[in-house]
Amino acid sequence: MSEQTFPLGDFNDLESSVRNITQQPKPQKQQPKPQKQQARPQEQQMPQEADASKRDWMHFTFICGIEIVDKVKAIAHKEGFSIRDVVEKYLKDGIARYEQKHGAVTKQRRNIDDIL
């Protein structure tokens, strides 16, 4: 098997071109103009008692059917509320119906010694 030799002239030209490109200053990106933020409808329609600064919040994640998620999103978008507001309203209504049937729900802390 014989060794092939390649002329380095083209390679040297390529290498010098790369060096020239990499040593050039980078073009400055234009900063996008800040857009005016429009007030979201749910901020205007939120009752004062729902003010986030006056409420205790906890992150609560759950999984449900795609059809339900799509409908909740559609309702929130159509009526101008956040998804959180819509889901919270439905949860509150469901808990109220449960409490009408079964009595008030209270958070009961159980002692591990009573269980085990």
Buried (B, 14 or more C-beta within 10 A) or exposed (E): EEEEEEEEEEEEEEEEEEEEEEEEEEEEEEEEEEEEEEEEEBEEEBEEEEEEEEEEEEEEEEEEEEEEEEEBEEBBEEEEBBBEBBBBEEEEEEEEEEEEEEEEEEEEEEEEEEEE
